[in-house]
């Protein structure tokens, strides 16, 4: 049993790492191609791979910073909410809900800034890490008052849609499971 658990754990870690690498380089390629397209430039496949080879370290460093900040923010919010939930009553629940709403709004703004920082680290080759985060915040500073509502609403909409899609996928897999069991004549156990 321990060998099986260890094997599953190793496979899950390998899968997670492979998925992370594929996701990272897919985002890198997408940003490079879109930035070239937006600036009305063309890029050959050879130049694209050359550019990826030259620029992948900066976005990787920025991605580590962004991931660390996201984890730190999540831990901070949980540390704020945990004492409220230790003494359950209606007032603490409402304060925790309000804290969750405010924290979600702040997270959406930070998420936009962190996403722009990754784009900055790809498009501007010498700007990465904390410098890219600072530049992203400066770029977004003028847009906060007028443009913050739209990204927030879009972000909330996209997060909700993604959760619904994930739920739909789980439902589809569950239905497929029962259909396959029925097709093979196996008894359905609940």
mmCIF file of the C-alpha atoms, coordinates in Angstrom:
data_MODEL
# 
_entry.id   MODEL 
# 
loop_
_atom_site.group_PDB 
_atom_site.id 
_atom_site.type_symbol 
_atom_site.label_atom_id 
_atom_site.label_alt_id 
_atom_site.label_comp_id 
_atom_site.label_asym_id 
_atom_site.label_entity_id 
_atom_site.label_seq_id 
_atom_site.pdbx_PDB_ins_code 
_atom_site.Cartn_x 
_atom_site.Cartn_y 
_atom_site.Cartn_z 
_atom_site.occupancy 
_atom_site.B_iso_or_equiv 
_atom_site.pdbx_formal_charge 
_atom_site.auth_seq_id 
_atom_site.auth_comp_id 
_atom_site.auth_asym_id 
_atom_site.auth_atom_id 
_atom_site.pdbx_PDB_model_num 
ATOM 1   C CA . UNK A 1 1   ? 0.000   0.000  0.000   1.00 0.00 ? 1   UNK A CA 1 
ATOM 2   C CA . UNK A 1 2   ? 2.818   2.465  0.861   1.00 0.00 ? 2   UNK A CA 1 
ATOM 3   C CA . UNK A 1 3   ? 4.481   1.756  -2.476  1.00 0.00 ? 3   UNK A CA 1 
ATOM 4   C CA . UNK A 1 4   ? 1.239   2.527  -4.283  1.00 0.00 ? 4   UNK A CA 1 
ATOM 5   C CA . UNK A 1 5   ? 0.758   5.781  -2.380  1.00 0.00 ? 5   UNK A CA 1 
ATOM 6   C CA . UNK A 1 6   ? 4.359   6.773  -3.098  1.00 0.00 ? 6   UNK A CA 1 
ATOM 7   C CA . UNK A 1 7   ? 3.924   5.949  -6.790  1.00 0.00 ? 7   UNK A CA 1 
ATOM 8   C CA . UNK A 1 8   ? 0.700   7.980  -6.997  1.00 0.00 ? 8   UNK A CA 1 
ATOM 9   C CA . UNK A 1 9   ? 2.369   10.875 -5.205  1.00 0.00 ? 9   UNK A CA 1 
ATOM 10  C CA . UNK A 1 10  ? 5.357   10.818 -7.580  1.00 0.00 ? 10  UNK A CA 1 
ATOM 11  C CA . UNK A 1 11  ? 3.028   10.668 -10.593 1.00 0.00 ? 11  UNK A CA 1 
ATOM 12  C CA . UNK A 1 12  ? 0.957   13.574 -9.287  1.00 0.00 ? 12  UNK A CA 1 
ATOM 13  C CA . UNK A 1 13  ? 4.053   15.690 -8.683  1.00 0.00 ? 13  UNK A CA 1 
ATOM 14  C CA . UNK A 1 14  ? 5.377   14.859 -12.157 1.00 0.00 ? 14  UNK A CA 1 
ATOM 15  C CA . UNK A 1 15  ? 1.992   15.690 -13.676 1.00 0.00 ? 15  UNK A CA 1 
ATOM 16  C CA . UNK A 1 16  ? 1.822   18.984 -11.773 1.00 0.00 ? 16  UNK A CA 1 
ATOM 17  C CA . UNK A 1 17  ? 5.324   19.968 -12.842 1.00 0.00 ? 17  UNK A CA 1 
ATOM 18  C CA . UNK A 1 18  ? 4.678   19.040 -16.491 1.00 0.00 ? 18  UNK A CA 1 
ATOM 19  C CA . UNK A 1 19  ? 1.404   20.961 -16.460 1.00 0.00 ? 19  UNK A CA 1 
ATOM 20  C CA . UNK A 1 20  ? 3.109   23.983 -14.889 1.00 0.00 ? 20  UNK A CA 1 
ATOM 21  C CA . UNK A 1 21  ? 5.907   23.993 -17.477 1.00 0.00 ? 21  UNK A CA 1 
ATOM 22  C CA . UNK A 1 22  ? 3.456   23.619 -20.371 1.00 0.00 ? 22  UNK A CA 1 
ATOM 23  C CA . UNK A 1 23  ? 1.224   26.338 -18.951 1.00 0.00 ? 23  UNK A CA 1 
ATOM 24  C CA . UNK A 1 24  ? 4.173   28.695 -18.408 1.00 0.00 ? 24  UNK A CA 1 
ATOM 25  C CA . UNK A 1 25  ? 5.579   28.312 -21.910 1.00 0.00 ? 25  UNK A CA 1 
ATOM 26  C CA . UNK A 1 26  ? 2.095   28.508 -23.458 1.00 0.00 ? 26  UNK A CA 1 
ATOM 27  C CA . UNK A 1 27  ? 1.552   31.828 -21.702 1.00 0.00 ? 27  UNK A CA 1 
ATOM 28  C CA . UNK A 1 28  ? 5.007   33.000 -22.788 1.00 0.00 ? 28  UNK A CA 1 
ATOM 29  C CA . UNK A 1 29  ? 4.322   32.153 -26.441 1.00 0.00 ? 29  UNK A CA 1 
ATOM 30  C CA . UNK A 1 30  ? 0.874   33.736 -26.305 1.00 0.00 ? 30  UNK A CA 1 
ATOM 31  C CA . UNK A 1 31  ? 2.217   36.979 -24.841 1.00 0.00 ? 31  UNK A CA 1 
ATOM 32  C CA . UNK A 1 32  ? 5.057   37.157 -27.377 1.00 0.00 ? 32  UNK A CA 1 
ATOM 33  C CA . UNK A 1 33  ? 2.805   36.487 -30.381 1.00 0.00 ? 33  UNK A CA 1 
ATOM 34  C CA . UNK A 1 34  ? 0.125   38.916 -29.191 1.00 0.00 ? 34  UNK A CA 1 
ATOM 35  C CA . UNK A 1 35  ? 2.667   41.636 -28.444 1.00 0.00 ? 35  UNK A CA 1 
ATOM 36  C CA . UNK A 1 36  ? 4.137   41.266 -31.937 1.00 0.00 ? 36  UNK A CA 1 
ATOM 37  C CA . UNK A 1 37  ? 0.670   41.282 -33.457 1.00 0.00 ? 37  UNK A CA 1 
ATOM 38  C CA . UNK A 1 38  ? -0.375  44.310 -31.417 1.00 0.00 ? 38  UNK A CA 1 
ATOM 39  C CA . UNK A 1 39  ? 2.690   46.260 -32.548 1.00 0.00 ? 39  UNK A CA 1 
ATOM 40  C CA . UNK A 1 40  ? 2.033   45.205 -36.178 1.00 0.00 ? 40  UNK A CA 1 
ATOM 41  C CA . UNK A 1 41  ? 5.251   43.218 -36.419 1.00 0.00 ? 41  UNK A CA 1 
ATOM 42  C CA . UNK A 1 42  ? 5.681   39.747 -37.837 1.00 0.00 ? 42  UNK A CA 1 
ATOM 43  C CA . UNK A 1 43  ? 7.742   37.020 -36.288 1.00 0.00 ? 43  UNK A CA 1 
ATOM 44  C CA . UNK A 1 44  ? 8.952   33.769 -37.778 1.00 0.00 ? 44  UNK A CA 1 
ATOM 45  C CA . UNK A 1 45  ? 8.783   30.509 -35.891 1.00 0.00 ? 45  UNK A CA 1 
ATOM 46  C CA . UNK A 1 46  ? 12.590  30.469 -35.648 1.00 0.00 ? 46  UNK A CA 1 
ATOM 47  C CA . UNK A 1 47  ? 12.618  34.006 -34.195 1.00 0.00 ? 47  UNK A CA 1 
ATOM 48  C CA . UNK A 1 48  ? 9.831   33.061 -31.780 1.00 0.00 ? 48  UNK A CA 1 
ATOM 49  C CA . UNK A 1 49  ? 11.820  30.116 -30.403 1.00 0.00 ? 49  UNK A CA 1 
ATOM 50  C CA . UNK A 1 50  ? 14.938  32.270 -30.239 1.00 0.00 ? 50  UNK A CA 1 
ATOM 51  C CA . UNK A 1 51  ? 13.064  34.929 -28.291 1.00 0.00 ? 51  UNK A CA 1 
ATOM 52  C CA . UNK A 1 52  ? 11.619  32.324 -25.933 1.00 0.00 ? 52  UNK A CA 1 
ATOM 53  C CA . UNK A 1 53  ? 15.122  31.005 -25.285 1.00 0.00 ? 53  UNK A CA 1 
ATOM 54  C CA . UNK A 1 54  ? 16.372  34.493 -24.447 1.00 0.00 ? 54  UNK A CA 1 
ATOM 55  C CA . UNK A 1 55  ? 13.456  35.697 -22.316 1.00 0.00 ? 55  UNK A CA 1 
ATOM 56  C CA . UNK A 1 56  ? 12.101  32.770 -20.319 1.00 0.00 ? 56  UNK A CA 1 
ATOM 57  C CA . UNK A 1 57  ? 14.149  33.413 -17.161 1.00 0.00 ? 57  UNK A CA 1 
ATOM 58  C CA . UNK A 1 58  ? 12.713  36.884 -16.451 1.00 0.00 ? 58  UNK A CA 1 
ATOM 59  C CA . UNK A 1 59  ? 9.071   35.778 -16.633 1.00 0.00 ? 59  UNK A CA 1 
ATOM 60  C CA . UNK A 1 60  ? 9.940   32.695 -14.552 1.00 0.00 ? 60  UNK A CA 1 
ATOM 61  C CA . UNK A 1 61  ? 11.382  34.895 -11.794 1.00 0.00 ? 61  UNK A CA 1 
ATOM 62  C CA . UNK A 1 62  ? 8.347   37.190 -11.976 1.00 0.00 ? 62  UNK A CA 1 
ATOM 63  C CA . UNK A 1 63  ? 6.024   34.174 -11.831 1.00 0.00 ? 63  UNK A CA 1 
ATOM 64  C CA . UNK A 1 64  ? 7.772   32.991 -8.649  1.00 0.00 ? 64  UNK A CA 1 
ATOM 65  C CA . UNK A 1 65  ? 7.352   36.433 -7.090  1.00 0.00 ? 65  UNK A CA 1 
ATOM 66  C CA . UNK A 1 66  ? 3.686   36.562 -8.107  1.00 0.00 ? 66  UNK A CA 1 
ATOM 67  C CA . UNK A 1 67  ? 3.073   33.045 -6.764  1.00 0.00 ? 67  UNK A CA 1 
ATOM 68  C CA . UNK A 1 68  ? 4.733   33.941 -3.477  1.00 0.00 ? 68  UNK A CA 1 
ATOM 69  C CA . UNK A 1 69  ? 2.668   37.099 -3.166  1.00 0.00 ? 69  UNK A CA 1 
ATOM 70  C CA . UNK A 1 70  ? -0.552  35.203 -3.926  1.00 0.00 ? 70  UNK A CA 1 
ATOM 71  C CA . UNK A 1 71  ? 0.245   32.562 -1.307  1.00 0.00 ? 71  UNK A CA 1 
ATOM 72  C CA . UNK A 1 72  ? 1.223   35.246 1.198   1.00 0.00 ? 72  UNK A CA 1 
ATOM 73  C CA . UNK A 1 73  ? -1.984  37.191 0.559   1.00 0.00 ? 73  UNK A CA 1 
ATOM 74  C CA . UNK A 1 74  ? -4.084  34.047 0.994   1.00 0.00 ? 74  UNK A CA 1 
ATOM 75  C CA . UNK A 1 75  ? -2.353  33.168 4.259   1.00 0.00 ? 75  UNK A CA 1 
ATOM 76  C CA . UNK A 1 76  ? -2.818  36.754 5.485   1.00 0.00 ? 76  UNK A CA 1 
ATOM 77  C CA . UNK A 1 77  ? -6.564  36.688 4.758   1.00 0.00 ? 77  UNK A CA 1 
ATOM 78  C CA . UNK A 1 78  ? -6.980  33.288 6.407   1.00 0.00 ? 78  UNK A CA 1 
ATOM 79  C CA . UNK A 1 79  ? -5.088  34.546 9.467   1.00 0.00 ? 79  UNK A CA 1 
ATOM 80  C CA . UNK A 1 80  ? -7.490  37.494 9.661   1.00 0.00 ? 80  UNK A CA 1 
ATOM 81  C CA . UNK A 1 81  ? -10.586 35.333 9.236   1.00 0.00 ? 81  UNK A CA 1 
ATOM 82  C CA . UNK A 1 82  ? -9.581  32.423 11.496  1.00 0.00 ? 82  UNK A CA 1 
ATOM 83  C CA . UNK A 1 83  ? -10.033 34.254 14.826  1.00 0.00 ? 83  UNK A CA 1 
ATOM 84  C CA . UNK A 1 84  ? -13.471 35.394 13.693  1.00 0.00 ? 84  UNK A CA 1 
ATOM 85  C CA . UNK A 1 85  ? -14.584 31.846 13.014  1.00 0.00 ? 85  UNK A CA 1 
ATOM 86  C CA . UNK A 1 86  ? -13.244 30.541 16.339  1.00 0.00 ? 86  UNK A CA 1 
ATOM 87  C CA . UNK A 1 87  ? -16.100 32.286 18.157  1.00 0.00 ? 87  UNK A CA 1 
ATOM 88  C CA . UNK A 1 88  ? -19.125 31.433 16.049  1.00 0.00 ? 88  UNK A CA 1 
ATOM 89  C CA . UNK A 1 89  ? -22.072 33.773 16.252  1.00 0.00 ? 89  UNK A CA 1 
ATOM 90  C CA . UNK A 1 90  ? -23.989 35.771 13.663  1.00 0.00 ? 90  UNK A CA 1 
ATOM 91  C CA . UNK A 1 91  ? -21.886 38.911 14.128  1.00 0.00 ? 91  UNK A CA 1 
ATOM 92  C CA . UNK A 1 92  ? -18.578 37.130 13.516  1.00 0.00 ? 92  UNK A CA 1 
ATOM 93  C CA . UNK A 1 93  ? -20.039 35.327 10.507  1.00 0.00 ? 93  UNK A CA 1 
ATOM 94  C CA . UNK A 1 94  ? -21.124 38.631 8.972   1.00 0.00 ? 94  UNK A CA 1 
ATOM 95  C CA . UNK A 1 95  ? -17.731 40.203 9.670   1.00 0.00 ? 95  UNK A CA 1 
ATOM 96  C CA . UNK A 1 96  ? -16.011 37.164 8.108   1.00 0.00 ? 96  UNK A CA 1 
ATOM 97  C CA . UNK A 1 97  ? -18.286 37.405 5.046   1.00 0.00 ? 97  UNK A CA 1 
ATOM 98  C CA . UNK A 1 98  ? -17.571 41.123 4.726   1.00 0.00 ? 98  UNK A CA 1 
ATOM 99  C CA . UNK A 1 99  ? -13.843 40.425 5.098   1.00 0.00 ? 99  UNK A CA 1 
ATOM 100 C CA . UNK A 1 100 ? -14.134 37.772 2.377   1.00 0.00 ? 100 UNK A CA 1 
ATOM 101 C CA . UNK A 1 101 ? -15.865 40.183 0.001   1.00 0.00 ? 101 UNK A CA 1 
ATOM 102 C CA . UNK A 1 102 ? -13.300 42.940 0.597   1.00 0.00 ? 102 UNK A CA 1 
ATOM 103 C CA . UNK A 1 103 ? -10.416 40.465 0.335   1.00 0.00 ? 103 UNK A CA 1 
ATOM 104 C CA . UNK A 1 104 ? -11.832 39.137 -2.957  1.00 0.00 ? 104 UNK A CA 1 
ATOM 105 C CA . UNK A 1 105 ? -12.082 42.646 -4.395  1.00 0.00 ? 105 UNK A CA 1 
ATOM 106 C CA . UNK A 1 106 ? -8.515  43.468 -3.361  1.00 0.00 ? 106 UNK A CA 1 
ATOM 107 C CA . UNK A 1 107 ? -7.342  40.114 -4.723  1.00 0.00 ? 107 UNK A CA 1 
ATOM 108 C CA . UNK A 1 108 ? -8.929  40.834 -8.105  1.00 0.00 ? 108 UNK A CA 1 
ATOM 109 C CA . UNK A 1 109 ? -7.032  44.121 -8.315  1.00 0.00 ? 109 UNK A CA 1 
ATOM 110 C CA . UNK A 1 110 ? -3.802  42.436 -7.246  1.00 0.00 ? 110 UNK A CA 1 
ATOM 111 C CA . UNK A 1 111 ? -4.433  39.591 -9.692  1.00 0.00 ? 111 UNK A CA 1 
ATOM 112 C CA . UNK A 1 112 ? -4.674  42.108 -12.541 1.00 0.00 ? 112 UNK A CA 1 
ATOM 113 C CA . UNK A 1 113 ? -1.461  43.815 -11.413 1.00 0.00 ? 113 UNK A CA 1 
ATOM 114 C CA . UNK A 1 114 ? 0.335   40.491 -11.086 1.00 0.00 ? 114 UNK A CA 1 
ATOM 115 C CA . UNK A 1 115 ? -0.842  39.409 -14.547 1.00 0.00 ? 115 UNK A CA 1 
ATOM 116 C CA . UNK A 1 116 ? 0.371   42.669 -16.074 1.00 0.00 ? 116 UNK A CA 1 
ATOM 117 C CA . UNK A 1 117 ? 3.709   42.183 -14.280 1.00 0.00 ? 117 UNK A CA 1 
ATOM 118 C CA . UNK A 1 118 ? 4.175   38.856 -16.036 1.00 0.00 ? 118 UNK A CA 1 
ATOM 119 C CA . UNK A 1 119 ? 3.380   40.500 -19.374 1.00 0.00 ? 119 UNK A CA 1 
ATOM 120 C CA . UNK A 1 120 ? 5.868   43.292 -18.576 1.00 0.00 ? 120 UNK A CA 1 
ATOM 121 C CA . UNK A 1 121 ? 8.563   40.716 -17.840 1.00 0.00 ? 121 UNK A CA 1 
ATOM 122 C CA . UNK A 1 122 ? 7.966   39.058 -21.221 1.00 0.00 ? 122 UNK A CA 1 
ATOM 123 C CA . UNK A 1 123 ? 7.646   42.158 -23.405 1.00 0.00 ? 123 UNK A CA 1 
ATOM 124 C CA . UNK A 1 124 ? 10.369  44.212 -21.722 1.00 0.00 ? 124 UNK A CA 1 
ATOM 125 C CA . UNK A 1 125 ? 13.270  41.788 -21.540 1.00 0.00 ? 125 UNK A CA 1 
ATOM 126 C CA . UNK A 1 126 ? 15.351  43.649 -18.944 1.00 0.00 ? 126 UNK A CA 1 
ATOM 127 C CA . UNK A 1 127 ? 12.441  44.234 -16.559 1.00 0.00 ? 127 UNK A CA 1 
ATOM 128 C CA . UNK A 1 128 ? 11.477  41.293 -14.331 1.00 0.00 ? 128 UNK A CA 1 
ATOM 129 C CA . UNK A 1 129 ? 10.806  40.342 -10.724 1.00 0.00 ? 129 UNK A CA 1 
ATOM 130 C CA . UNK A 1 130 ? 10.025  43.164 -8.339  1.00 0.00 ? 130 UNK A CA 1 
ATOM 131 C CA . UNK A 1 131 ? 10.857  45.733 -11.014 1.00 0.00 ? 131 UNK A CA 1 
ATOM 132 C CA . UNK A 1 132 ? 8.148   44.265 -13.284 1.00 0.00 ? 132 UNK A CA 1 
ATOM 133 C CA . UNK A 1 133 ? 5.685   44.296 -10.382 1.00 0.00 ? 133 UNK A CA 1 
ATOM 134 C CA . UNK A 1 134 ? 6.461   47.958 -9.719  1.00 0.00 ? 134 UNK A CA 1 
ATOM 135 C CA . UNK A 1 135 ? 6.129   48.868 -13.394 1.00 0.00 ? 135 UNK A CA 1 
ATOM 136 C CA . UNK A 1 136 ? 2.804   47.018 -13.622 1.00 0.00 ? 136 UNK A CA 1 
ATOM 137 C CA . UNK A 1 137 ? 1.472   48.931 -10.614 1.00 0.00 ? 137 UNK A CA 1 
ATOM 138 C CA . UNK A 1 138 ? 2.607   52.211 -12.186 1.00 0.00 ? 138 UNK A CA 1 
ATOM 139 C CA . UNK A 1 139 ? 0.926   51.315 -15.464 1.00 0.00 ? 139 UNK A CA 1 
ATOM 140 C CA . UNK A 1 140 ? -2.329  50.470 -13.698 1.00 0.00 ? 140 UNK A CA 1 
ATOM 141 C CA . UNK A 1 141 ? -2.253  53.456 -11.349 1.00 0.00 ? 141 UNK A CA 1 
ATOM 142 C CA . UNK A 1 142 ? -4.041  55.778 -13.777 1.00 0.00 ? 142 UNK A CA 1 
ATOM 143 C CA . UNK A 1 143 ? -6.655  53.140 -14.548 1.00 0.00 ? 143 UNK A CA 1 
ATOM 144 C CA . UNK A 1 144 ? -7.726  52.407 -10.989 1.00 0.00 ? 144 UNK A CA 1 
ATOM 145 C CA . UNK A 1 145 ? -10.386 55.061 -10.648 1.00 0.00 ? 145 UNK A CA 1 
ATOM 146 C CA . UNK A 1 146 ? -12.063 54.625 -14.042 1.00 0.00 ? 146 UNK A CA 1 
ATOM 147 C CA . UNK A 1 147 ? -11.103 51.170 -15.172 1.00 0.00 ? 147 UNK A CA 1 
ATOM 148 C CA . UNK A 1 148 ? -11.106 49.172 -11.929 1.00 0.00 ? 148 UNK A CA 1 
ATOM 149 C CA . UNK A 1 149 ? -14.800 48.338 -12.031 1.00 0.00 ? 149 UNK A CA 1 
ATOM 150 C CA . UNK A 1 150 ? -14.626 46.667 -15.440 1.00 0.00 ? 150 UNK A CA 1 
ATOM 151 C CA . UNK A 1 151 ? -11.717 44.298 -14.648 1.00 0.00 ? 151 UNK A CA 1 
ATOM 152 C CA . UNK A 1 152 ? -13.342 43.498 -11.312 1.00 0.00 ? 152 UNK A CA 1 
ATOM 153 C CA . UNK A 1 153 ? -16.653 42.632 -12.915 1.00 0.00 ? 153 UNK A CA 1 
ATOM 154 C CA . UNK A 1 154 ? -14.942 40.696 -15.694 1.00 0.00 ? 154 UNK A CA 1 
ATOM 155 C CA . UNK A 1 155 ? -12.802 38.893 -13.158 1.00 0.00 ? 155 UNK A CA 1 
ATOM 156 C CA . UNK A 1 156 ? -15.786 37.951 -10.995 1.00 0.00 ? 156 UNK A CA 1 
ATOM 157 C CA . UNK A 1 157 ? -17.669 36.791 -14.077 1.00 0.00 ? 157 UNK A CA 1 
ATOM 158 C CA . UNK A 1 158 ? -14.756 34.717 -15.361 1.00 0.00 ? 158 UNK A CA 1 
ATOM 159 C CA . UNK A 1 159 ? -14.074 33.148 -11.968 1.00 0.00 ? 159 UNK A CA 1 
ATOM 160 C CA . UNK A 1 160 ? -17.720 32.165 -11.603 1.00 0.00 ? 160 UNK A CA 1 
ATOM 161 C CA . UNK A 1 161 ? -17.879 30.802 -15.153 1.00 0.00 ? 161 UNK A CA 1 
ATOM 162 C CA . UNK A 1 162 ? -14.685 28.794 -14.626 1.00 0.00 ? 162 UNK A CA 1 
ATOM 163 C CA . UNK A 1 163 ? -16.126 27.256 -11.457 1.00 0.00 ? 163 UNK A CA 1 
ATOM 164 C CA . UNK A 1 164 ? -19.329 26.379 -13.308 1.00 0.00 ? 164 UNK A CA 1 
ATOM 165 C CA . UNK A 1 165 ? -17.321 24.788 -16.124 1.00 0.00 ? 165 UNK A CA 1 
ATOM 166 C CA . UNK A 1 166 ? -15.321 22.757 -13.599 1.00 0.00 ? 166 UNK A CA 1 
ATOM 167 C CA . UNK A 1 167 ? -18.536 21.629 -11.935 1.00 0.00 ? 167 UNK A CA 1 
ATOM 168 C CA . UNK A 1 168 ? -19.994 20.694 -15.336 1.00 0.00 ? 168 UNK A CA 1 
ATOM 169 C CA . UNK A 1 169 ? -16.863 18.679 -16.163 1.00 0.00 ? 169 UNK A CA 1 
ATOM 170 C CA . UNK A 1 170 ? -17.096 16.792 -12.876 1.00 0.00 ? 170 UNK A CA 1 
ATOM 171 C CA . UNK A 1 171 ? -20.787 16.100 -13.545 1.00 0.00 ? 171 UNK A CA 1 
ATOM 172 C CA . UNK A 1 172 ? -19.953 14.877 -17.050 1.00 0.00 ? 172 UNK A CA 1 
ATOM 173 C CA . UNK A 1 173 ? -17.240 12.537 -15.732 1.00 0.00 ? 173 UNK A CA 1 
ATOM 174 C CA . UNK A 1 174 ? -19.619 11.218 -13.085 1.00 0.00 ? 174 UNK A CA 1 
ATOM 175 C CA . UNK A 1 175 ? -22.307 10.499 -15.685 1.00 0.00 ? 175 UNK A CA 1 
ATOM 176 C CA . UNK A 1 176 ? -19.684 8.868  -17.913 1.00 0.00 ? 176 UNK A CA 1 
ATOM 177 C CA . UNK A 1 177 ? -18.586 6.673  -14.997 1.00 0.00 ? 177 UNK A CA 1 
ATOM 178 C CA . UNK A 1 178 ? -22.112 5.408  -14.386 1.00 0.00 ? 178 UNK A CA 1 
ATOM 179 C CA . UNK A 1 179 ? -22.758 4.894  -18.118 1.00 0.00 ? 179 UNK A CA 1 
ATOM 180 C CA . UNK A 1 180 ? -19.549 2.858  -18.435 1.00 0.00 ? 180 UNK A CA 1 
ATOM 181 C CA . UNK A 1 181 ? -20.447 0.754  -15.384 1.00 0.00 ? 181 UNK A CA 1 
ATOM 182 C CA . UNK A 1 182 ? -23.903 0.112  -16.837 1.00 0.00 ? 182 UNK A CA 1 
ATOM 183 C CA . UNK A 1 183 ? -22.456 -0.698 -20.274 1.00 0.00 ? 183 UNK A CA 1 
ATOM 184 C CA . UNK A 1 184 ? -20.179 -3.333 -18.767 1.00 0.00 ? 184 UNK A CA 1 
ATOM 185 C CA . UNK A 1 185 ? -23.024 -4.782 -16.723 1.00 0.00 ? 185 UNK A CA 1 
ATOM 186 C CA . UNK A 1 186 ? -21.416 -3.911 -13.396 1.00 0.00 ? 186 UNK A CA 1 
ATOM 187 C CA . UNK A 1 187 ? -23.493 -3.202 -10.358 1.00 0.00 ? 187 UNK A CA 1 
ATOM 188 C CA . UNK A 1 188 ? -23.697 0.456  -9.335  1.00 0.00 ? 188 UNK A CA 1 
ATOM 189 C CA . UNK A 1 189 ? -22.692 0.901  -5.708  1.00 0.00 ? 189 UNK A CA 1 
ATOM 190 C CA . UNK A 1 190 ? -23.510 3.978  -3.690  1.00 0.00 ? 190 UNK A CA 1 
# 
